[in-house]
Amino acid sequence: MTRQPGDGDARKTVPLVVAYAVDQLPHFDIQWFEKARSRLTKIDTVTANPRDAATFRVDAGNFFRIVSTDAPQVGDLNLWNARNFQERFFSGKTRQLHATHLTTGDRLWSTFPSFRPMATISHDTLDWYGWDEDGGGVHDVIGTRCDPYTQKTLGGDDYHHCCHSNLTRAFSRATGMTISDAELHVHDVLNVFMCTGFTADTHQYFMKASPVRPGDFLEFFAEIDLLGALSACPGGDCGSSHSGDDAECSPLVIEVFEPHQDDLANWHRFAPNGYDQTHGLP
């Protein structure tokens, strides 16, 4: 290790600066959302089977929930603009604008150049969890998704039911794309119900058994027309392992709801970002 310079302590104790001033982000009006979700009609139900994924569609202005039904289970969520798959969930920028773990009032932002809210978290039955003594929280956007490439590197085997593969198969089925073309559209996820953080000593990414229980759900409001895919992770509640068949796994259910149209007053779809895309060139 390099020897610390004489002013090392001073360098470490400079004040921190929050990277993005977010006071200009679209306001989350909790009263509006509570009214909008007060008269919901269920219009669709989709099940993501254990160690597999399912796709679902949600029109702008509708709600959808990811529901724990049988036992503690985590899920990996991808979202695309249903009309343009090039616009998809941008977990890294969502993390920078909100936090490492998301909850009610946070928004899922899309990739450049559209860069706008795709969905807003309107209700979270696990919002009570906060941060535990290990620094863990729920619904993270810091991990990616379990995948067969990392599994091959670390474990040496070809495992086909990692979330990356599950999402790839589901997207391929939904769009008719070849599996190789579909894989290029699978992206970093929102780890729904997953409890994660970084260790205090080595700062390594950790997971622990999810606090989710049957009946818990994470609810979203679709700000644009969405195609979603949800993988029921092979790690089950991720309390021991993932990328294998050892953990007990359960299904996850996606429920889609339509609000009463009178309750959507004053709602407008977010337009694509207004940047001119010239990047400094004439």
BALOBA-1460 file (C-alpha; in Angstrom, 3 decimals):
// residues 282
<rec num="1" residu="m" x="0.000" y="0.000" z="0.000"/>
<rec num="2" residu="t" x="1.203" y="3.481" z="-0.828"/>
<rec num="3" residu="r" x="2.281" y="5.500" z="2.189"/>
<rec num="4" residu="q" x="-0.202" y="8.235" z="3.083"/>
<rec num="5" residu="p" x="1.065" y="11.748" z="2.300"/>
<rec num="6" residu="g" x="1.353" y="14.343" z="5.028"/>
<rec num="7" residu="d" x="-1.899" y="16.037" z="4.065"/>
<rec num="8" residu="g" x="-3.781" y="12.755" z="3.629"/>
<rec num="9" residu="d" x="-6.121" y="13.307" z="6.567"/>
<rec num="10" residu="a" x="-7.000" y="16.767" z="5.296"/>
<rec num="11" residu="r" x="-7.782" y="15.370" z="1.869"/>
<rec num="12" residu="k" x="-10.149" y="12.825" z="3.427"/>
<rec num="13" residu="t" x="-12.073" y="15.329" z="5.522"/>
<rec num="14" residu="v" x="-13.130" y="17.792" z="2.830"/>
<rec num="15" residu="p" x="-16.909" y="18.373" z="2.892"/>
<rec num="16" residu="l" x="-19.038" y="16.204" z="0.654"/>
<rec num="17" residu="v" x="-21.203" y="17.620" z="-2.124"/>
<rec num="18" residu="v" x="-24.378" y="15.898" z="-3.282"/>
<rec num="19" residu="a" x="-23.738" y="15.403" z="-6.992"/>
<rec num="20" residu="y" x="-27.125" y="16.468" z="-8.338"/>
<rec num="21" residu="a" x="-29.361" y="19.234" z="-7.029"/>
<rec num="22" residu="v" x="-32.725" y="17.542" z="-7.527"/>
<rec num="23" residu="d" x="-35.093" y="20.318" z="-6.500"/>
<rec num="24" residu="q" x="-36.016" y="20.786" z="-10.181"/>
<rec num="25" residu="l" x="-37.156" y="17.175" z="-10.629"/>
<rec num="26" residu="p" x="-40.876" y="16.670" z="-11.268"/>
<rec num="27" residu="h" x="-42.715" y="16.972" z="-7.961"/>
<rec num="28" residu="f" x="-44.234" y="13.850" z="-6.430"/>
<rec num="29" residu="d" x="-47.705" y="14.923" z="-5.360"/>
<rec num="30" residu="i" x="-48.690" y="12.236" z="-2.880"/>
<rec num="31" residu="q" x="-52.255" y="13.513" z="-2.568"/>
<rec num="32" residu="w" x="-52.751" y="13.294" z="-6.326"/>
<rec num="33" residu="f" x="-51.366" y="9.744" z="-6.399"/>
<rec num="34" residu="e" x="-53.482" y="8.636" z="-3.442"/>
<rec num="35" residu="k" x="-56.580" y="9.916" z="-5.212"/>
<rec num="36" residu="a" x="-55.553" y="8.296" z="-8.511"/>
<rec num="37" residu="r" x="-55.066" y="4.918" z="-6.837"/>
<rec num="38" residu="s" x="-58.228" y="5.097" z="-4.749"/>
<rec num="39" residu="r" x="-60.537" y="3.618" z="-7.431"/>
<rec num="40" residu="l" x="-58.560" y="0.975" z="-9.269"/>
<rec num="41" residu="t" x="-59.957" y="-1.775" z="-11.474"/>
<rec num="42" residu="k" x="-57.760" y="-4.795" z="-12.075"/>
<rec num="43" residu="i" x="-57.478" y="-5.446" z="-15.807"/>
<rec num="44" residu="d" x="-54.671" y="-7.999" z="-16.079"/>
<rec num="45" residu="t" x="-52.687" y="-10.507" z="-14.035"/>
<rec num="46" residu="v" x="-49.400" y="-12.098" z="-15.139"/>
<rec num="47" residu="t" x="-47.302" y="-14.637" z="-13.243"/>
<rec num="48" residu="a" x="-43.529" y="-14.912" z="-13.353"/>
<rec num="49" residu="n" x="-42.828" y="-18.536" z="-12.499"/>
<rec num="50" residu="p" x="-39.890" y="-19.545" z="-10.274"/>
<rec num="51" residu="r" x="-36.536" y="-19.287" z="-12.069"/>
<rec num="52" residu="d" x="-38.264" y="-17.802" z="-15.095"/>
<rec num="53" residu="a" x="-39.535" y="-14.435" z="-16.326"/>
<rec num="54" residu="a" x="-42.733" y="-13.052" z="-17.779"/>
<rec num="55" residu="t" x="-43.525" y="-9.936" z="-19.781"/>
<rec num="56" residu="f" x="-46.457" y="-7.587" z="-19.311"/>
<rec num="57" residu="r" x="-47.786" y="-4.402" z="-20.901"/>
<rec num="58" residu="v" x="-49.077" y="-1.304" z="-19.147"/>
<rec num="59" residu="d" x="-50.620" y="1.685" z="-20.881"/>
<rec num="60" residu="a" x="-49.606" y="5.149" z="-19.759"/>
<rec num="61" residu="g" x="-51.896" y="6.295" z="-16.974"/>
<rec num="62" residu="n" x="-52.390" y="2.815" z="-15.507"/>
<rec num="63" residu="f" x="-50.842" y="1.254" z="-12.414"/>
<rec num="64" residu="f" x="-49.065" y="-2.048" z="-11.951"/>
<rec num="65" residu="r" x="-48.007" y="-3.975" z="-8.872"/>
<rec num="66" residu="i" x="-45.379" y="-6.621" z="-8.280"/>
<rec num="67" residu="v" x="-46.849" y="-8.848" z="-5.605"/>
<rec num="68" residu="s" x="-45.349" y="-11.465" z="-3.290"/>
<rec num="69" residu="t" x="-47.845" y="-14.320" z="-3.116"/>
<rec num="70" residu="d" x="-46.428" y="-17.608" z="-1.840"/>
<rec num="71" residu="a" x="-43.185" y="-17.023" z="0.054"/>
<rec num="72" residu="p" x="-40.336" y="-14.475" z="0.232"/>
<rec num="73" residu="q" x="-39.038" y="-13.984" z="-3.304"/>
<rec num="74" residu="v" x="-37.085" y="-11.261" z="-5.090"/>
<rec num="75" residu="g" x="-37.498" y="-10.181" z="-8.690"/>
<rec num="76" residu="d" x="-35.474" y="-8.416" z="-11.372"/>
<rec num="77" residu="l" x="-37.398" y="-5.792" z="-13.350"/>
<rec num="78" residu="n" x="-36.702" y="-4.447" z="-16.850"/>
<rec num="79" residu="l" x="-38.816" y="-1.745" z="-18.508"/>
<rec num="80" residu="w" x="-38.952" y="-0.569" z="-22.115"/>
<rec num="81" residu="n" x="-40.941" y="2.038" z="-23.971"/>
<rec num="82" residu="a" x="-43.556" y="-0.225" z="-25.557"/>
<rec num="83" residu="r" x="-43.327" y="1.771" z="-28.808"/>
<rec num="84" residu="n" x="-39.533" y="2.082" z="-28.989"/>
<rec num="85" residu="f" x="-37.368" y="-0.535" z="-27.313"/>
<rec num="86" residu="q" x="-34.293" y="1.691" z="-27.614"/>
<rec num="87" residu="e" x="-35.755" y="3.704" z="-24.739"/>
<rec num="88" residu="r" x="-35.417" y="1.614" z="-21.620"/>
<rec num="89" residu="f" x="-34.862" y="1.849" z="-17.876"/>
<rec num="90" residu="f" x="-31.629" y="3.628" z="-16.885"/>
<rec num="91" residu="s" x="-30.761" y="2.256" z="-13.438"/>
<rec num="92" residu="g" x="-27.479" y="4.176" z="-13.074"/>
<rec num="93" residu="k" x="-29.010" y="7.608" z="-13.593"/>
<rec num="94" residu="t" x="-32.035" y="6.662" z="-11.495"/>
<rec num="95" residu="r" x="-29.606" y="5.820" z="-8.692"/>
<rec num="96" residu="q" x="-27.845" y="9.176" z="-9.037"/>
<rec num="97" residu="l" x="-31.074" y="11.184" z="-9.058"/>
<rec num="98" residu="h" x="-32.767" y="9.339" z="-6.202"/>
<rec num="99" residu="a" x="-30.828" y="6.802" z="-4.114"/>
<rec num="100" residu="t" x="-29.244" y="3.357" z="-4.099"/>
<rec num="101" residu="h" x="-32.593" y="1.905" z="-3.015"/>
<rec num="102" residu="l" x="-35.966" y="3.154" z="-4.222"/>
<rec num="103" residu="t" x="-39.330" y="3.634" z="-2.553"/>
<rec num="104" residu="t" x="-42.559" y="5.640" z="-2.783"/>
<rec num="105" residu="g" x="-42.125" y="8.871" z="-4.724"/>
<rec num="106" residu="d" x="-39.016" y="7.804" z="-6.624"/>
<rec num="107" residu="r" x="-39.140" y="7.545" z="-10.391"/>
<rec num="108" residu="l" x="-37.610" y="5.112" z="-12.871"/>
<rec num="109" residu="w" x="-35.846" y="7.156" z="-15.556"/>
<rec num="110" residu="s" x="-35.198" y="6.163" z="-19.147"/>
<rec num="111" residu="t" x="-32.031" y="6.129" z="-21.212"/>
<rec num="112" residu="f" x="-30.673" y="8.947" z="-23.358"/>
<rec num="113" residu="p" x="-31.748" y="10.725" z="-25.458"/>
<rec num="114" residu="s" x="-35.363" y="10.540" z="-24.237"/>
<rec num="115" residu="f" x="-34.322" y="10.644" z="-20.557"/>
<rec num="116" residu="r" x="-37.633" y="11.047" z="-18.752"/>
<rec num="117" residu="p" x="-39.620" y="9.271" z="-16.050"/>
<rec num="118" residu="m" x="-40.971" y="5.944" z="-17.289"/>
<rec num="119" residu="a" x="-42.751" y="4.994" z="-14.071"/>
<rec num="120" residu="t" x="-43.299" y="6.426" z="-10.604"/>
<rec num="121" residu="i" x="-43.342" y="4.281" z="-7.457"/>
<rec num="122" residu="s" x="-46.768" y="5.059" z="-6.029"/>
<rec num="123" residu="h" x="-46.852" y="2.674" z="-3.042"/>
<rec num="124" residu="d" x="-44.378" y="0.414" z="-1.250"/>
<rec num="125" residu="t" x="-45.489" y="-1.897" z="1.546"/>
<rec num="126" residu="l" x="-41.844" y="-2.322" z="2.597"/>
<rec num="127" residu="d" x="-41.174" y="1.397" z="3.078"/>
<rec num="128" residu="w" x="-41.016" y="0.729" z="6.836"/>
<rec num="129" residu="y" x="-37.726" y="-1.163" z="6.411"/>
<rec num="130" residu="g" x="-35.505" y="1.848" z="5.781"/>
<rec num="131" residu="w" x="-31.882" y="0.974" z="6.559"/>
<rec num="132" residu="d" x="-30.827" y="-1.897" z="8.802"/>
<rec num="133" residu="e" x="-27.762" y="-2.129" z="11.037"/>
<rec num="134" residu="d" x="-25.721" y="-3.651" z="8.197"/>
<rec num="135" residu="g" x="-26.536" y="-0.703" z="5.924"/>
<rec num="136" residu="g" x="-28.935" y="-2.830" z="3.911"/>
<rec num="137" residu="g" x="-32.045" y="-1.522" z="2.181"/>
<rec num="138" residu="v" x="-34.756" y="-2.864" z="-0.118"/>
<rec num="139" residu="h" x="-35.394" y="-2.415" z="-3.890"/>
<rec num="140" residu="d" x="-31.869" y="-1.606" z="-5.042"/>
<rec num="141" residu="v" x="-30.478" y="-0.087" z="-8.209"/>
<rec num="142" residu="i" x="-26.853" y="-0.869" z="-7.356"/>
<rec num="143" residu="g" x="-26.677" y="-4.503" z="-8.404"/>
<rec num="144" residu="t" x="-27.114" y="-5.549" z="-12.012"/>
<rec num="145" residu="r" x="-28.775" y="-8.958" z="-12.404"/>
<rec num="146" residu="c" x="-27.440" y="-12.464" z="-11.929"/>
<rec num="147" residu="d" x="-26.149" y="-13.676" z="-15.281"/>
<rec num="148" residu="p" x="-24.629" y="-16.778" z="-16.914"/>
<rec num="149" residu="y" x="-21.391" y="-15.012" z="-17.855"/>
<rec num="150" residu="t" x="-20.434" y="-14.161" z="-14.282"/>
<rec num="151" residu="q" x="-21.595" y="-17.627" z="-13.233"/>
<rec num="152" residu="k" x="-19.342" y="-19.216" z="-15.858"/>
<rec num="153" residu="t" x="-16.402" y="-17.097" z="-14.706"/>
<rec num="154" residu="l" x="-16.854" y="-17.764" z="-10.986"/>
<rec num="155" residu="g" x="-18.490" y="-21.193" z="-10.975"/>
<rec num="156" residu="g" x="-17.356" y="-22.789" z="-14.219"/>
<rec num="157" residu="d" x="-20.772" y="-24.090" z="-15.223"/>
<rec num="158" residu="d" x="-23.396" y="-23.134" z="-17.800"/>
<rec num="159" residu="y" x="-26.479" y="-22.115" z="-15.816"/>
<rec num="160" residu="h" x="-29.449" y="-21.029" z="-17.916"/>
<rec num="161" residu="h" x="-31.896" y="-19.642" z="-15.332"/>
<rec num="162" residu="c" x="-30.061" y="-16.562" z="-14.119"/>
<rec num="163" residu="c" x="-32.217" y="-13.438" z="-14.291"/>
<rec num="164" residu="h" x="-30.341" y="-12.191" z="-17.363"/>
<rec num="165" residu="s" x="-31.238" y="-15.359" z="-19.264"/>
<rec num="166" residu="n" x="-34.789" y="-15.390" z="-17.931"/>
<rec num="167" residu="l" x="-35.336" y="-11.803" z="-19.085"/>
<rec num="168" residu="t" x="-33.749" y="-12.560" z="-22.448"/>
<rec num="169" residu="r" x="-36.064" y="-15.515" z="-23.086"/>
<rec num="170" residu="a" x="-39.114" y="-13.523" z="-22.014"/>
<rec num="171" residu="f" x="-38.248" y="-10.539" z="-24.213"/>
<rec num="172" residu="s" x="-37.576" y="-12.847" z="-27.150"/>
<rec num="173" residu="r" x="-40.974" y="-14.509" z="-26.728"/>
<rec num="174" residu="a" x="-42.766" y="-11.159" z="-26.425"/>
<rec num="175" residu="t" x="-41.162" y="-9.523" z="-29.445"/>
<rec num="176" residu="g" x="-40.382" y="-12.400" z="-31.782"/>
<rec num="177" residu="m" x="-36.694" y="-11.444" z="-31.821"/>
<rec num="178" residu="t" x="-34.021" y="-14.092" z="-31.966"/>
<rec num="179" residu="i" x="-32.484" y="-14.872" z="-28.610"/>
<rec num="180" residu="s" x="-29.217" y="-13.171" z="-29.614"/>
<rec num="181" residu="d" x="-31.003" y="-9.982" z="-30.689"/>
<rec num="182" residu="a" x="-33.237" y="-9.997" z="-27.621"/>
<rec num="183" residu="e" x="-30.252" y="-10.255" z="-25.283"/>
<rec num="184" residu="l" x="-28.977" y="-6.880" z="-26.493"/>
<rec num="185" residu="h" x="-32.106" y="-5.212" z="-25.088"/>
<rec num="186" residu="v" x="-31.828" y="-6.690" z="-21.583"/>
<rec num="187" residu="h" x="-30.440" y="-4.118" z="-19.168"/>
<rec num="188" residu="d" x="-29.594" y="-3.382" z="-15.553"/>
<rec num="189" residu="v" x="-32.564" y="-3.882" z="-13.300"/>
<rec num="190" residu="l" x="-34.514" y="-2.702" z="-10.334"/>
<rec num="191" residu="n" x="-33.982" y="-5.495" z="-7.822"/>
<rec num="192" residu="v" x="-37.509" y="-5.676" z="-6.438"/>
<rec num="193" residu="f" x="-37.780" y="-6.856" z="-2.800"/>
<rec num="194" residu="m" x="-34.031" y="-7.600" z="-2.697"/>
<rec num="195" residu="c" x="-32.214" y="-6.501" z="0.475"/>
<rec num="196" residu="t" x="-28.681" y="-5.343" z="-0.311"/>
<rec num="197" residu="g" x="-25.892" y="-2.956" z="0.584"/>
<rec num="198" residu="f" x="-22.133" y="-2.661" z="0.834"/>
<rec num="199" residu="t" x="-20.069" y="-4.179" z="3.631"/>
<rec num="200" residu="a" x="-18.576" y="-1.665" z="6.080"/>
<rec num="201" residu="d" x="-15.062" y="-3.129" z="5.938"/>
<rec num="202" residu="t" x="-14.383" y="-4.187" z="2.326"/>
<rec num="203" residu="h" x="-17.280" y="-2.259" z="0.693"/>
<rec num="204" residu="q" x="-18.384" y="-5.358" z="-1.225"/>
<rec num="205" residu="y" x="-21.905" y="-5.730" z="-2.524"/>
<rec num="206" residu="f" x="-23.901" y="-7.981" z="-0.185"/>
<rec num="207" residu="m" x="-27.366" y="-9.485" z="-0.103"/>
<rec num="208" residu="k" x="-29.411" y="-10.852" z="2.762"/>
<rec num="209" residu="a" x="-32.770" y="-12.567" z="3.142"/>
<rec num="210" residu="s" x="-35.503" y="-10.263" z="1.896"/>
<rec num="211" residu="p" x="-38.017" y="-8.955" z="4.443"/>
<rec num="212" residu="v" x="-40.830" y="-9.393" z="1.881"/>
<rec num="213" residu="r" x="-43.777" y="-11.555" z="2.890"/>
<rec num="214" residu="p" x="-46.878" y="-12.767" z="1.028"/>
<rec num="215" residu="g" x="-49.179" y="-9.814" z="0.483"/>
<rec num="216" residu="d" x="-46.404" y="-7.247" z="0.141"/>
<rec num="217" residu="f" x="-46.230" y="-5.334" z="-3.126"/>
<rec num="218" residu="l" x="-44.390" y="-2.583" z="-4.939"/>
<rec num="219" residu="e" x="-46.720" y="-0.412" z="-7.002"/>
<rec num="220" residu="f" x="-45.919" y="1.786" z="-9.996"/>
<rec num="221" residu="f" x="-47.727" y="4.365" z="-12.106"/>
<rec num="222" residu="a" x="-46.902" y="4.081" z="-15.814"/>
<rec num="223" residu="e" x="-45.848" y="7.497" z="-17.120"/>
<rec num="224" residu="i" x="-45.459" y="6.160" z="-20.696"/>
<rec num="225" residu="d" x="-46.661" y="3.020" z="-22.499"/>
<rec num="226" residu="l" x="-44.542" y="0.216" z="-21.075"/>
<rec num="227" residu="l" x="-43.389" y="-3.274" z="-21.893"/>
<rec num="228" residu="g" x="-42.057" y="-4.835" z="-18.717"/>
<rec num="229" residu="a" x="-40.280" y="-8.076" z="-17.905"/>
<rec num="230" residu="l" x="-39.930" y="-9.559" z="-14.435"/>
<rec num="231" residu="s" x="-37.698" y="-12.470" z="-13.461"/>
<rec num="232" residu="a" x="-38.386" y="-14.499" z="-10.335"/>
<rec num="233" residu="c" x="-34.751" y="-14.784" z="-9.270"/>
<rec num="234" residu="p" x="-33.233" y="-18.268" z="-8.845"/>
<rec num="235" residu="g" x="-31.906" y="-17.030" z="-5.506"/>
<rec num="236" residu="g" x="-35.389" y="-17.070" z="-3.957"/>
<rec num="237" residu="d" x="-35.225" y="-14.578" z="-1.094"/>
<rec num="238" residu="c" x="-31.458" y="-14.184" z="-1.791"/>
<rec num="239" residu="g" x="-30.608" y="-15.101" z="1.783"/>
<rec num="240" residu="s" x="-28.017" y="-17.691" z="0.799"/>
<rec num="241" residu="s" x="-27.120" y="-17.817" z="-2.891"/>
<rec num="242" residu="h" x="-28.236" y="-17.117" z="-6.417"/>
<rec num="243" residu="s" x="-27.423" y="-18.476" z="-9.890"/>
<rec num="244" residu="g" x="-28.325" y="-22.047" z="-8.995"/>
<rec num="245" residu="d" x="-31.133" y="-24.452" z="-8.175"/>
<rec num="246" residu="d" x="-30.459" y="-24.738" z="-4.433"/>
<rec num="247" residu="a" x="-32.665" y="-21.943" z="-3.107"/>
<rec num="248" residu="e" x="-36.391" y="-22.290" z="-2.544"/>
<rec num="249" residu="c" x="-38.095" y="-20.184" z="-5.218"/>
<rec num="250" residu="s" x="-41.624" y="-18.893" z="-5.552"/>
<rec num="251" residu="p" x="-43.622" y="-17.097" z="-8.242"/>
<rec num="252" residu="l" x="-44.195" y="-13.366" z="-8.398"/>
<rec num="253" residu="v" x="-47.409" y="-11.856" z="-9.702"/>
<rec num="254" residu="i" x="-47.809" y="-8.678" z="-11.755"/>
<rec num="255" residu="e" x="-51.205" y="-7.016" z="-11.475"/>
<rec num="256" residu="v" x="-52.247" y="-4.208" z="-13.825"/>
<rec num="257" residu="f" x="-54.885" y="-1.691" z="-12.757"/>
<rec num="258" residu="e" x="-56.860" y="1.025" z="-14.500"/>
<rec num="259" residu="p" x="-57.822" y="4.081" z="-12.434"/>
<rec num="260" residu="h" x="-61.079" y="5.965" z="-12.767"/>
<rec num="261" residu="q" x="-60.536" y="8.477" z="-15.539"/>
<rec num="262" residu="d" x="-61.875" y="11.323" z="-13.391"/>
<rec num="263" residu="d" x="-58.968" y="10.692" z="-11.011"/>
<rec num="264" residu="l" x="-56.367" y="11.383" z="-13.704"/>
<rec num="265" residu="a" x="-57.199" y="15.059" z="-13.960"/>
<rec num="266" residu="n" x="-54.149" y="17.278" z="-14.477"/>
<rec num="267" residu="w" x="-51.924" y="14.325" z="-15.438"/>
<rec num="268" residu="h" x="-49.803" y="14.701" z="-18.573"/>
<rec num="269" residu="r" x="-47.307" y="12.306" z="-20.116"/>
<rec num="270" residu="f" x="-43.672" y="13.299" z="-19.814"/>
<rec num="271" residu="a" x="-42.259" y="14.414" z="-23.148"/>
<rec num="272" residu="p" x="-38.797" y="13.243" z="-24.258"/>
<rec num="273" residu="n" x="-35.925" y="15.335" z="-22.917"/>
<rec num="274" residu="g" x="-35.569" y="18.738" z="-24.520"/>
<rec num="275" residu="y" x="-31.802" y="18.743" z="-25.067"/>
<rec num="276" residu="d" x="-31.018" y="19.596" z="-28.717"/>
<rec num="277" residu="q" x="-28.590" y="16.639" z="-29.153"/>
<rec num="278" residu="t" x="-26.006" y="18.674" z="-31.082"/>
<rec num="279" residu="h" x="-23.323" y="17.935" z="-28.464"/>
<rec num="280" residu="g" x="-21.524" y="21.176" z="-29.281"/>
<rec num="281" residu="l" x="-21.345" y="20.677" z="-33.028"/>
<rec num="282" residu="p" x="-22.945" y="23.161" z="-35.458"/>
